[in-house]
Amino acid sequence: MWRHLNRLLLWKFPSPCLDSKTNVVMKGQNVSMFCSHKNKSLQITYSLFRHKTHLGTQNGKGEPAIFNLSITEAHESGPYKCKAQVYSCSKYSRDFNFTIVDPVTAPVLNITVIQTETHRHITLHCLSVNGSLPINYTFFEKHIAISPAISKYDRESAEFKLTRKNPGEEEEYRCEAKNRLPDYAAYSQTVTTPSTGGDSCPFCLKLLLPGLLLLLLVIILILAFWILPKYKARKAMRNNVPRDCGDTAVEVGIYANIHGKQAKEGSVPEVGSRPCVSTAQDEAEHSQELQYATPVFQEVAPRQQGEPQLGIRDKRCW
């Protein structure tokens, strides 16, 4: 009779079902596993196993058995099995495994803006350096999503481009990074683009810089043409300043007594000190003219022996 009952139970007693709210977890996460059966009228004993390790037993009738666990190590990801037993009849569920995923870290948002006369072209880049792949990125303007989810299967930034008319106020952007880990997302810091103002002039800076450079060049040329003549004039005046060479040394040697007939022999030229430099100043032209005196030597015809001779030697100034 018991054998007949067991055969009947095996025919009408299907395998239990083992499930959880999620099969993707991160290390240290607490999870709940539900072991249930289609038969709601029998008192069933549920047992949970990981590999061959028995984790717990619960009795239930019409309600699933709940097992609370904590996934802290990689080997705790599974496989798990649930056994449902009625009398000597027992059935096992299919294997259940968890997938351990590293959570994403807060992404970094970078913005590139190209300004035109009427519009601004904005490129957004978002990257999370940690977290299990793939990662889905979504871009927001303030609290409104402006892009679909962009999936990245490699560790590279997601890019999104948009065009806006020049606004009169600031714009705020941020991005969201999310992987397969449910109910977990990381957000970047808000990045603000500067306001261009209502009466903005996008090309003012581009026009102002060449204008300043041109003005600076004109000032330099004016100063050069104004200072250079004065510099040359001062240099010429320094070069033309007269140098005092002192009195010209005149040596006169008289080697004989003056003959009584000096009047017939011709008068000896007056010997004295001549200035070696004569300066003619022109007040209007501010220039100086240098004249150098050339010594004049006159030779007296020799007379009879014993008559006087006159010699003059003039030193030039250097």
C-alpha positions as CSV (number, residue, x, y, z in Angstrom):
1,M,0.0,0.0,0.0
2,W,2.8,2.5,0.9
3,R,4.5,1.5,-2.3
4,H,1.4,2.3,-4.2
5,L,1.0,5.6,-2.4
6,N,4.6,6.6,-3.2
7,R,4.1,5.9,-6.9
8,L,1.0,8.0,-6.8
9,L,2.8,10.8,-5.0
10,L,5.7,10.6,-7.5
11,W,3.2,10.9,-10.4
12,K,1.3,13.8,-8.8
13,F,4.1,15.4,-6.9
14,P,6.3,17.5,-9.3
15,S,9.6,19.0,-8.6
16,P,9.8,22.2,-6.5
17,C,10.9,25.6,-7.8
18,L,13.8,27.6,-6.4
19,D,14.1,31.3,-7.2
20,S,15.2,34.7,-6.0
21,K,14.3,38.3,-6.7
22,T,17.6,38.6,-8.5
23,N,20.4,36.4,-9.7
24,V,22.9,39.3,-9.9
25,V,24.5,40.3,-6.7
26,M,27.6,42.0,-5.3
27,K,29.9,40.7,-2.6
28,G,28.4,41.2,0.9
29,Q,24.9,41.4,-0.4
30,N,22.0,39.8,1.5
31,V,19.6,37.7,-0.6
32,S,16.4,35.7,-0.1
33,M,15.7,32.4,-1.8
34,F,12.2,31.1,-2.3
35,C,11.5,27.4,-2.5
36,S,7.9,26.6,-3.5
37,H,5.7,23.8,-4.8
38,K,2.6,23.7,-7.0
39,N,0.8,21.5,-4.5
40,K,-0.8,23.8,-1.9
41,S,-2.7,21.1,0.1
42,L,0.2,19.0,1.4
43,Q,2.5,19.7,4.3
44,I,5.9,19.8,2.6
45,T,9.4,19.9,4.1
46,Y,11.8,22.1,2.2
47,S,15.6,21.8,2.4
48,L,18.2,24.1,0.8
49,F,21.6,22.9,-0.3
50,R,24.6,24.6,-1.8
51,H,26.6,21.9,-3.6
52,K,26.3,19.1,-1.1
53,T,26.1,21.4,1.9
54,H,22.9,21.5,3.8
55,L,22.0,25.1,4.6
56,G,18.6,24.8,6.3
57,T,15.1,23.2,6.5
58,Q,11.6,24.6,6.7
59,N,8.1,23.2,6.7
60,G,5.3,24.8,4.8
61,K,1.9,24.3,3.4
62,G,0.6,26.3,0.5
63,E,3.3,29.0,1.1
64,P,6.9,29.0,-0.2
65,A,9.8,28.5,2.2
66,I,12.1,31.6,2.5
67,F,15.9,31.2,3.1
68,N,17.9,34.3,3.8
69,L,21.6,34.2,2.9
70,S,24.6,36.5,2.6
71,I,26.9,36.2,-0.5
72,T,30.4,37.2,0.7
73,E,32.7,35.0,-1.4
74,A,32.8,33.8,-5.0
75,H,32.2,30.2,-4.1
76,E,28.9,31.2,-2.5
77,S,27.4,32.0,-5.8
78,G,26.1,28.5,-6.2
79,P,24.8,26.1,-7.4
80,Y,21.8,25.9,-5.0
81,K,19.1,23.3,-4.9
82,C,15.9,22.9,-3.0
83,K,14.4,19.6,-2.0
84,A,10.7,19.2,-1.3
85,Q,9.8,16.1,0.7
86,V,6.4,14.5,1.6
87,Y,6.7,11.3,3.6
88,S,9.3,9.2,1.8
89,C,8.8,11.0,-1.5
90,S,11.2,13.8,-2.4
91,K,12.0,15.9,-5.4
92,Y,14.8,18.3,-6.2
93,S,14.6,21.6,-8.0
94,R,16.9,22.8,-10.8
95,D,20.2,24.4,-10.0
96,F,20.2,28.1,-9.2
97,N,23.4,30.3,-9.5
98,F,24.1,33.8,-8.6
99,T,26.3,36.1,-10.7
100,I,28.6,38.3,-8.6
101,V,29.1,41.7,-10.1
102,D,31.3,44.6,-9.0
103,P,29.3,47.8,-8.6
104,V,30.2,50.8,-10.7
105,T,31.9,53.8,-9.2
106,A,30.8,57.4,-9.6
107,P,31.5,58.3,-13.3
108,V,33.4,61.4,-14.4
109,L,31.6,63.8,-16.8
110,N,33.6,65.9,-19.2
111,I,32.1,68.6,-21.5
112,T,33.5,70.1,-24.7
113,V,31.7,73.2,-26.0
114,I,32.2,74.7,-29.5
115,Q,30.7,78.2,-29.6
116,T,29.3,79.7,-32.8
117,E,27.4,83.0,-33.4
118,T,24.0,81.5,-32.8
119,H,24.5,78.0,-31.4
120,R,26.7,76.0,-29.2
121,H,27.7,72.4,-30.0
122,I,28.2,70.3,-26.9
123,T,29.9,66.9,-26.6
124,L,29.4,65.0,-23.3
125,H,31.8,62.2,-22.2
126,C,31.1,59.9,-19.3
127,L,33.3,57.2,-17.9
128,S,33.2,54.9,-14.8
129,V,36.7,53.5,-14.1
130,N,35.4,50.6,-11.9
131,G,32.6,48.1,-12.1
132,S,31.8,45.0,-14.0
133,L,31.1,45.3,-17.7
134,P,29.0,46.0,-19.6
135,I,28.1,49.5,-18.3
136,N,25.1,51.5,-19.4
137,Y,25.5,55.3,-19.5
138,T,22.6,57.8,-19.6
139,F,23.0,61.6,-19.8
140,F,20.8,64.1,-18.1
141,E,20.1,67.8,-18.4
142,K,19.2,68.8,-14.9
143,H,16.8,65.9,-14.0
144,I,15.6,65.1,-17.5
145,A,17.2,62.3,-19.5
146,I,18.4,63.6,-22.9
147,S,19.9,60.4,-24.3
148,P,19.1,56.7,-24.5
149,A,21.1,54.2,-22.5
150,I,24.5,53.8,-24.2
151,S,26.1,50.4,-23.5
152,K,29.9,50.0,-23.3
153,Y,31.4,46.5,-23.3
154,D,34.9,47.9,-23.0
155,R,36.4,50.4,-20.5
156,E,35.8,53.4,-22.6
157,S,33.8,56.6,-22.2
158,A,30.3,57.0,-23.6
159,E,29.8,60.0,-25.9
160,F,26.7,62.0,-26.6
161,K,26.5,65.1,-28.8
162,L,23.8,67.8,-28.9
163,T,23.3,71.3,-30.2
164,R,21.7,74.2,-28.3
165,K,20.9,77.7,-29.2
166,N,22.9,80.3,-27.2
167,P,21.0,80.4,-23.9
168,G,20.7,83.3,-21.5
169,E,21.3,81.1,-18.5
170,E,23.6,78.3,-17.3
171,E,23.0,74.7,-18.3
172,E,23.6,71.8,-15.9
173,Y,24.5,68.3,-17.1
174,R,25.3,65.0,-15.3
175,C,25.5,61.3,-16.3
176,E,24.4,57.9,-14.8
177,A,26.5,54.7,-14.9
178,K,24.7,51.4,-14.3
179,N,25.6,47.7,-14.9
180,R,23.6,44.5,-14.4
181,L,23.5,45.1,-10.7
182,P,19.8,45.9,-10.0
183,D,18.6,48.9,-8.1
184,Y,22.1,50.3,-8.1
185,A,23.4,53.2,-10.1
186,A,26.1,55.8,-9.7
187,Y,25.9,59.5,-10.8
188,S,28.5,62.0,-11.7
189,Q,28.9,65.4,-10.3
190,T,26.9,68.1,-12.0
191,V,28.8,70.1,-14.6
192,T,27.6,73.6,-15.5
193,T,28.3,75.3,-18.8
194,P,28.7,79.1,-18.5
195,S,26.0,81.5,-19.6
196,T,26.6,83.5,-22.7
197,G,24.2,86.3,-21.7
198,G,21.2,87.7,-23.6
199,D,23.2,90.0,-25.9
200,S,26.3,87.9,-26.2
201,C,29.0,88.6,-28.7
202,P,30.6,85.2,-29.6
203,F,33.3,86.7,-31.8
204,C,34.2,89.7,-29.6
205,L,37.2,87.9,-28.1
206,K,38.4,86.7,-31.5
207,L,38.3,90.3,-32.9
208,L,39.7,91.9,-29.8
209,L,43.0,90.0,-29.7
210,P,44.1,90.9,-33.3
211,G,43.1,94.5,-32.6
212,L,45.3,94.6,-29.5
213,L,48.2,93.2,-31.3
214,L,47.8,95.7,-34.1
215,L,47.7,98.6,-31.6
216,L,50.8,97.3,-29.9
217,L,52.6,97.2,-33.2
218,V,51.7,100.8,-34.1
219,I,52.9,102.0,-30.7
220,I,56.2,100.2,-31.1
221,L,56.7,101.8,-34.6
222,I,55.9,105.3,-33.3
223,L,58.3,105.0,-30.5
224,A,61.0,103.6,-32.8
225,F,60.7,106.6,-35.3
226,W,60.5,109.1,-32.5
227,I,63.4,107.8,-30.4
228,L,65.8,106.8,-33.2
229,P,66.6,110.3,-34.6
230,K,67.2,111.7,-31.1
231,Y,69.5,108.8,-30.3
232,K,71.5,109.4,-33.5
233,A,71.7,113.2,-32.8
234,R,73.0,112.6,-29.3
235,K,75.5,110.1,-30.6
236,A,76.8,112.6,-33.2
237,M,77.2,115.3,-30.5
238,R,79.2,112.9,-28.3
239,N,81.5,112.1,-31.2
240,N,82.0,115.8,-32.2
241,V,82.9,117.2,-28.8
242,P,86.3,119.1,-29.1
243,R,89.2,117.6,-27.3
244,D,91.7,119.9,-25.6
245,C,95.1,119.0,-26.7
246,G,96.8,121.8,-24.7
247,D,99.1,124.3,-26.0
248,T,101.2,123.3,-29.0
249,A,104.7,122.9,-28.0
250,V,106.9,125.0,-30.1
251,E,110.6,124.7,-29.8
252,V,112.6,127.4,-31.3
253,G,116.3,127.1,-31.4
254,I,118.5,129.9,-32.2
255,Y,122.0,128.8,-32.9
256,A,123.6,131.9,-33.8
257,N,123.6,135.6,-33.0
258,I,121.2,137.6,-35.0
259,H,123.0,139.3,-37.9
260,G,122.7,142.9,-38.2
261,K,121.3,142.6,-41.6
262,Q,118.1,140.8,-40.4
263,A,115.9,143.1,-42.3
264,K,117.4,142.1,-45.7
265,E,117.2,138.4,-44.9
266,G,113.5,138.6,-44.3
267,S,111.7,138.6,-41.1
268,V,111.4,135.4,-39.2
269,P,107.8,134.4,-39.0
270,E,106.2,135.0,-35.7
271,V,106.3,131.8,-33.8
272,G,103.7,131.2,-31.2
273,S,101.2,128.7,-30.1
274,R,98.4,128.0,-32.6
275,P,95.3,126.3,-31.6
276,C,95.3,122.8,-33.0
277,V,91.5,122.8,-33.2
278,S,89.2,125.6,-34.2
279,T,85.5,125.1,-33.6
280,A,82.7,126.7,-35.6
281,Q,79.4,126.3,-33.9
282,D,76.2,126.5,-35.7
283,E,73.4,127.0,-33.1
284,A,70.7,126.3,-35.6
285,E,72.2,123.0,-36.9
286,H,73.7,121.9,-33.6
287,S,76.8,120.7,-35.4
288,Q,80.5,121.3,-35.0
289,E,83.3,121.7,-37.6
290,L,86.8,120.7,-36.7
291,Q,89.7,122.4,-38.4
292,Y,93.3,121.3,-37.9
293,A,96.2,123.7,-38.3
294,T,99.1,122.7,-40.4
295,P,102.5,123.8,-39.1
296,V,104.4,126.0,-41.5
297,F,108.1,125.7,-41.6
298,Q,110.2,128.4,-43.1
299,E,113.8,127.9,-43.8
300,V,116.2,130.8,-43.5
301,A,118.9,130.9,-46.2
302,P,122.1,130.2,-44.5
303,R,124.5,133.0,-44.4
304,Q,128.0,133.0,-43.7
305,Q,129.4,130.7,-41.2
306,G,128.5,131.7,-37.7
307,E,125.3,133.5,-38.7
308,P,122.1,132.6,-36.9
309,Q,119.7,129.9,-38.0
310,L,116.1,129.5,-36.9
311,G,114.3,126.2,-36.5
312,I,110.7,125.5,-35.4
313,R,109.2,122.2,-34.4
314,D,105.5,121.9,-33.9
315,K,103.8,118.9,-32.1
316,R,100.5,117.8,-33.3
317,C,97.8,116.7,-30.9
318,W,96.4,113.2,-31.1
